[in-house]
Amino acid sequence: MQIDRELDTRGLNCPLPILKAKKALSEMSSGQVLRVVSTDPGSKRDFAAFAKQTGNALLDQSSEGADFIHVLKRR
């Protein structure tokens, strides 16, 4: 999967990872892919709700150690 932009939100708690992702997505073109790395355990639920609410596609969610990885595709 090609990642067009990566966002590191480690150490930030809700709602900051979502707000930063929203800003990044607004600067991207339709169809581009954003990968967000977070350490907030609630981010998994938050990004699922964010994708549903905004119409951006949530392509993948995974964990790597203490990191939670979210991959979104700009609508």
C-alpha positions as CSV (number, residue, x, y, z in Angstrom):
1,M,0.0,0.0,0.0
2,Q,1.4,3.4,-0.9
3,I,1.4,5.9,1.9
4,D,1.3,9.5,0.7
5,R,1.8,11.1,4.1
6,E,2.7,10.0,7.6
7,L,1.6,11.6,10.9
8,D,3.3,10.9,14.2
9,T,0.9,11.6,17.1
10,R,2.7,9.5,19.7
11,G,2.2,10.9,23.2
12,L,-0.9,12.8,22.3
13,N,-4.3,11.9,23.7
14,C,-7.8,12.4,22.3
15,P,-8.8,14.6,20.6
16,L,-5.4,15.7,19.3
17,P,-4.6,12.7,17.0
18,I,-8.0,13.2,15.3
19,L,-7.6,16.9,15.0
20,K,-4.1,16.6,13.5
21,A,-5.3,13.9,11.1
22,K,-8.3,16.1,10.1
23,K,-5.9,18.9,9.3
24,A,-3.5,16.7,7.3
25,L,-6.4,15.1,5.3
26,S,-7.7,18.6,4.4
27,E,-4.3,19.4,2.9
28,M,-4.3,16.2,0.8
29,S,-5.9,15.3,-2.5
30,S,-8.8,12.9,-3.0
31,G,-7.6,9.3,-3.0
32,Q,-4.3,10.0,-1.1
33,V,-3.5,7.8,1.9
34,L,-2.5,9.0,5.4
35,R,-0.8,6.8,8.0
36,V,-1.2,7.9,11.6
37,V,0.8,6.5,14.4
38,S,-0.6,7.0,17.9
39,T,0.0,5.7,21.4
40,D,-3.5,6.5,22.6
41,P,-5.4,3.2,23.2
42,G,-8.7,5.0,22.5
43,S,-7.5,6.1,19.1
44,K,-8.7,2.8,17.5
45,R,-12.3,3.6,18.4
46,D,-11.8,7.3,17.7
47,F,-10.5,6.8,14.2
48,A,-13.2,4.3,13.3
49,A,-15.9,6.9,14.3
50,F,-14.0,9.7,12.6
51,A,-13.8,7.8,9.3
52,K,-17.5,7.0,9.5
53,Q,-18.5,10.6,10.3
54,T,-16.3,12.2,7.6
55,G,-16.6,9.8,4.8
56,N,-12.9,9.1,4.6
57,A,-12.1,5.4,4.2
58,L,-10.4,3.6,7.1
59,L,-8.2,1.1,5.2
60,D,-6.4,-0.5,8.1
61,Q,-5.9,-0.5,11.8
62,S,-3.1,-2.4,13.5
63,S,-0.8,-2.4,16.5
64,E,3.0,-2.5,16.6
65,G,4.2,-2.7,20.2
66,A,2.8,0.3,22.0
67,D,1.9,2.0,18.7
68,F,-1.5,2.0,17.1
69,I,-1.4,2.4,13.3
70,H,-4.4,3.9,11.4
71,V,-4.5,4.2,7.6
72,L,-7.0,6.5,6.1
73,K,-7.8,7.3,2.4
74,R,-9.0,10.8,1.7
75,R,-12.5,11.0,0.2
